[in-house]
Amino acid sequence: MDTNKECVKEKILIVDDSPLVCEMFSNTLCKKGYETTAVNDGESALKKLNSEDFQVMLLDLVLPGMNGMDVLRTCRRDNHEICIIVVTSYGSEATAVEAIQEGADDYVVKDFMLMNDARSLDIVIGRGLERRKLAKENIELTKQLEELNVMLQSAYSRVKDEKDYIHNLFGNMEYAVVLSNNEGKILGFNNVFVKMTGFPEKDLCMMCVFDVIGNEFKEDVKSLFKKIRAGVAHGIKTTIVTKTQKDTHVTLNATSFKMGGERLILTTIVV
């Protein structure tokens, strides 16, 4: 096992049955400032993950005993939020695709990376960390939406003028919130959304959610709403068109709920 304590970036667990390969990967990563720990089998990898905090795992798929694919499935089953980069041999890209379908964030080809290409490996790790960050944000936002959903349904049964209650509830949110019907017609929003778009409140009340989406993303967001109506909660990266016509890049998350016999969609927009 090799640990480089002077590195300052994310902690990376290297899993490969070859000590030489582990050392080469470790040296390559340490040049970019990462802290690394290496193990030589799947069982040891899982023990390390359960006892220490790693942000990235560089995982060889061919291991003695428990193979890399089983390690990957176990990690995702146990809800480890670690970024997983699988390592494959040249010509095994199909296996890499299968690993990504099982929850891996990206892959590298061992034969190429053993040439100590620190820059390329750093790019792959950065890309995987970004995907993991977005996935985590979507999970957290979905949880907040579900909690807000419960509060809204409870409000409907307790408060006669639910619109005022919803307005006050939305007003406490730090991010933009929009309430619409299934077709995207805007029914309510908070001040953050007004400031984000720059449109007057009276104009927003006459608009549709899709009216403030960048043209290149309109169909994607409409598709998202269809999935929401089908009961599939989902998020998407898109752009919001402002009054000044300057697009703002955002992450949009939405969930569906029923209020007063009507199916509505609650959307959060985070810059």
C-alpha positions as CSV (number, residue, x, y, z in Angstrom):
1,M,0.0,0.0,0.0
2,D,1.3,3.4,-1.0
3,T,0.1,6.7,0.5
4,N,1.4,10.1,-0.6
5,K,0.7,12.4,2.4
6,E,1.9,15.6,0.8
7,C,-0.8,15.8,-1.9
8,V,-3.5,18.4,-1.3
9,K,-6.3,17.5,-3.8
10,E,-9.0,14.8,-3.5
11,K,-8.1,11.5,-2.0
12,I,-8.0,8.7,-4.5
13,L,-8.2,5.0,-3.9
14,I,-6.3,3.0,-6.6
15,V,-7.5,-0.6,-6.9
16,D,-5.3,-2.9,-9.1
17,D,-3.8,-6.3,-8.5
18,S,-0.4,-5.2,-9.8
19,P,1.8,-3.3,-7.3
20,L,3.8,-1.9,-10.2
21,V,0.7,-0.5,-11.9
22,C,-0.5,1.0,-8.6
23,E,2.8,2.7,-8.1
24,M,2.8,4.1,-11.7
25,F,-0.8,5.5,-11.3
26,S,0.1,6.9,-7.8
27,N,3.2,8.7,-9.2
28,T,1.2,10.1,-12.1
29,L,-1.6,11.3,-9.8
30,C,0.8,12.8,-7.2
31,K,2.3,15.0,-9.8
32,K,-1.1,16.6,-10.1
33,G,-1.4,17.0,-6.3
34,Y,-3.7,14.1,-5.4
35,E,-3.4,12.0,-2.3
36,T,-3.4,8.3,-3.1
37,T,-3.9,5.0,-1.4
38,A,-3.5,1.7,-3.2
39,V,-4.9,-1.8,-2.6
40,N,-4.6,-5.0,-4.7
41,D,-8.1,-6.6,-4.5
42,G,-11.8,-5.9,-4.3
43,E,-12.4,-6.9,-0.7
44,S,-9.6,-4.6,0.5
45,A,-11.1,-1.8,-1.6
46,L,-14.5,-2.1,0.1
47,K,-12.9,-2.2,3.5
48,K,-11.0,1.0,2.8
49,L,-14.1,2.7,1.5
50,N,-16.0,1.8,4.7
51,S,-13.2,3.0,7.0
52,E,-11.8,6.1,5.2
53,D,-13.2,9.0,3.2
54,F,-12.2,8.9,-0.5
55,Q,-13.5,11.2,-3.3
56,V,-12.3,9.1,-6.2
57,M,-11.7,5.4,-6.9
58,L,-9.5,4.3,-9.8
59,L,-10.8,0.7,-10.3
60,D,-9.3,-2.0,-12.4
61,L,-12.1,-4.4,-13.6
62,V,-9.9,-7.5,-13.6
63,L,-9.1,-8.4,-9.9
64,P,-8.5,-11.6,-8.0
65,G,-11.6,-12.8,-6.0
66,M,-14.2,-10.1,-6.2
67,N,-13.9,-8.5,-9.6
68,G,-14.0,-4.8,-10.3
69,M,-17.6,-4.9,-11.6
70,D,-18.8,-6.5,-8.4
71,V,-17.0,-3.8,-6.4
72,L,-18.7,-1.1,-8.6
73,R,-22.1,-2.6,-8.0
74,T,-21.6,-3.0,-4.3
75,C,-20.5,0.7,-4.0
76,R,-23.5,2.0,-5.8
77,R,-25.9,-0.4,-3.9
78,D,-24.5,0.9,-0.6
79,N,-24.9,4.5,-1.8
80,H,-21.3,5.4,-1.8
81,E,-21.1,8.9,-3.4
82,I,-17.5,8.3,-4.5
83,C,-16.5,9.1,-8.1
84,I,-15.6,5.8,-9.8
85,I,-13.2,5.7,-12.8
86,V,-12.9,2.2,-14.2
87,V,-9.6,1.0,-15.7
88,T,-9.8,-1.2,-18.8
89,S,-7.3,-2.7,-21.2
90,Y,-7.0,-1.6,-24.8
91,G,-9.8,-3.0,-26.9
92,S,-12.2,-3.5,-23.9
93,E,-14.3,-0.4,-24.4
94,A,-17.5,-2.5,-24.5
95,T,-16.7,-3.5,-20.9
96,A,-16.2,0.1,-20.0
97,V,-19.6,1.0,-21.4
98,E,-21.2,-1.8,-19.3
99,A,-19.4,-0.4,-16.2
100,I,-20.8,3.1,-16.9
101,Q,-24.3,1.6,-17.2
102,E,-23.7,0.1,-13.8
103,G,-22.9,3.4,-12.2
104,A,-19.2,4.2,-13.1
105,D,-18.6,7.9,-13.8
106,D,-15.9,7.4,-16.6
107,Y,-13.1,5.1,-17.7
108,V,-9.5,5.2,-18.7
109,V,-7.5,2.7,-20.8
110,K,-4.7,1.3,-18.8
111,D,-2.3,0.7,-21.7
112,F,-2.4,4.4,-22.5
113,M,-2.4,5.8,-19.0
114,L,0.7,3.7,-18.0
115,M,2.6,6.2,-20.2
116,N,2.2,8.6,-17.2
117,D,-0.1,11.0,-19.1
118,A,-1.0,13.0,-16.0
119,R,-2.9,15.7,-17.9
120,S,-5.3,13.3,-19.5
121,L,-5.9,11.4,-16.3
122,D,-6.5,14.6,-14.4
123,I,-9.1,15.7,-17.1
124,V,-11.0,12.3,-16.7
125,I,-11.0,12.6,-12.9
126,G,-12.2,16.2,-13.1
127,R,-15.0,15.2,-15.5
128,G,-16.1,12.4,-13.2
129,L,-16.1,14.6,-10.1
130,E,-18.3,17.1,-11.9
131,R,-20.8,14.4,-12.8
132,R,-20.8,13.1,-9.2
133,K,-21.3,16.7,-7.9
134,L,-24.3,17.2,-10.2
135,A,-25.8,13.9,-9.3
136,K,-25.5,14.8,-5.6
137,E,-27.0,18.2,-6.1
138,N,-30.0,16.6,-8.0
139,I,-30.5,14.1,-5.1
140,E,-30.5,16.9,-2.6
141,L,-32.8,19.2,-4.6
142,T,-35.2,16.3,-5.2
143,K,-35.3,15.7,-1.5
144,Q,-36.1,19.3,-0.9
145,L,-38.8,19.2,-3.6
146,E,-40.4,16.2,-1.9
147,E,-40.4,18.0,1.5
148,L,-41.9,21.1,-0.1
149,N,-44.4,18.9,-1.9
150,V,-45.6,17.5,1.5
151,M,-45.8,21.0,2.9
152,L,-47.9,22.2,0.0
153,Q,-50.4,19.4,0.2
154,S,-50.7,19.9,3.9
155,A,-51.2,23.7,3.3
156,Y,-54.1,23.0,0.9
157,S,-56.0,21.1,3.5
158,R,-55.3,23.7,6.2
159,V,-55.4,27.1,4.5
160,K,-58.3,28.6,2.5
161,D,-56.2,31.0,0.6
162,E,-53.5,28.6,-0.5
163,K,-52.0,31.1,-3.0
164,D,-51.0,33.5,-0.3
165,Y,-49.6,30.7,1.7
166,I,-47.6,29.4,-1.2
167,H,-46.3,32.9,-2.0
168,N,-45.0,33.2,1.6
169,L,-43.6,29.7,1.5
170,F,-41.8,30.4,-1.8
171,G,-40.5,33.7,-0.4
172,N,-38.2,31.9,2.1
173,M,-36.4,29.9,-0.6
174,E,-32.9,30.9,-1.6
175,Y,-33.3,29.6,-5.1
176,A,-35.9,30.3,-7.8
177,V,-39.2,28.4,-7.5
178,V,-42.0,28.2,-10.1
179,L,-45.4,26.5,-9.8
180,S,-47.1,25.6,-13.0
181,N,-49.7,23.3,-14.4
182,N,-48.9,20.2,-16.5
183,E,-48.6,22.2,-19.7
184,G,-46.1,24.6,-18.1
185,K,-48.4,27.6,-17.6
186,I,-47.0,29.6,-14.7
187,L,-49.3,29.7,-11.6
188,G,-46.9,31.1,-9.0
189,F,-43.3,32.0,-8.3
190,N,-41.0,33.7,-5.8
191,N,-39.0,36.9,-5.9
192,V,-35.8,35.1,-6.8
193,F,-37.4,33.9,-10.0
194,V,-38.5,37.4,-10.8
195,K,-35.0,38.8,-10.3
196,M,-33.5,36.0,-12.3
197,T,-35.6,36.6,-15.4
198,G,-36.0,40.4,-15.1
199,F,-39.6,40.1,-16.3
200,P,-42.4,42.0,-14.4
201,E,-44.6,39.8,-12.2
202,K,-47.7,40.7,-14.3
203,D,-45.9,39.4,-17.4
204,L,-44.7,36.2,-15.8
205,C,-48.3,35.5,-14.7
206,M,-49.2,35.4,-18.4
207,M,-46.3,33.2,-19.5
208,C,-45.3,29.6,-19.7
209,V,-42.2,28.0,-18.1
210,F,-41.0,27.2,-21.6
211,D,-41.1,30.9,-22.6
212,V,-38.1,31.6,-20.3
213,I,-36.0,28.6,-21.6
214,G,-33.2,29.1,-24.1
215,N,-34.3,28.0,-27.6
216,E,-31.7,25.2,-27.9
217,F,-33.1,23.7,-24.6
218,K,-36.9,24.2,-25.1
219,E,-37.5,20.6,-26.4
220,D,-35.3,19.1,-23.7
221,V,-37.4,20.9,-21.0
222,K,-40.7,20.0,-22.6
223,S,-39.5,16.4,-22.7
224,L,-38.6,16.7,-19.0
225,F,-42.2,17.9,-18.2
226,K,-43.5,14.8,-20.0
227,K,-41.4,12.6,-17.9
228,I,-42.6,14.4,-14.8
229,R,-46.2,13.8,-15.8
230,A,-45.3,10.2,-16.2
231,G,-44.1,10.1,-12.6
232,V,-40.4,10.2,-13.4
233,A,-38.7,12.9,-11.4
234,H,-35.7,14.3,-13.2
235,G,-33.3,17.3,-13.5
236,I,-31.7,19.0,-16.4
237,K,-29.0,21.6,-17.1
238,T,-30.4,24.4,-19.3
239,T,-30.5,28.1,-19.7
240,I,-32.9,30.8,-18.6
241,V,-33.6,33.7,-21.0
242,T,-33.7,37.0,-19.1
243,K,-35.4,40.3,-19.9
244,T,-32.0,41.6,-21.2
245,Q,-31.8,38.5,-23.5
246,K,-28.6,37.4,-21.6
247,D,-28.8,33.6,-21.0
248,T,-28.1,32.3,-17.5
249,H,-26.9,28.7,-17.2
250,V,-28.9,26.9,-14.5
251,T,-29.8,23.4,-13.2
252,L,-33.6,22.8,-13.4
253,N,-35.3,20.2,-11.2
254,A,-39.0,19.5,-11.1
255,T,-41.5,17.2,-9.4
256,S,-45.2,16.6,-9.8
257,F,-47.9,16.7,-7.1
258,K,-51.7,16.9,-6.8
259,M,-53.5,19.9,-5.2
260,G,-57.2,20.4,-5.2
261,G,-57.8,17.7,-7.8
262,E,-55.3,19.3,-10.2
263,R,-51.9,17.9,-11.2
264,L,-49.3,20.6,-10.8
265,I,-45.5,20.8,-11.3
266,L,-43.1,22.4,-8.9
267,T,-39.8,23.5,-10.4
268,T,-36.6,24.8,-8.7
269,I,-34.0,26.6,-10.7
270,V,-30.5,26.9,-9.3
271,V,-27.7,28.9,-10.9
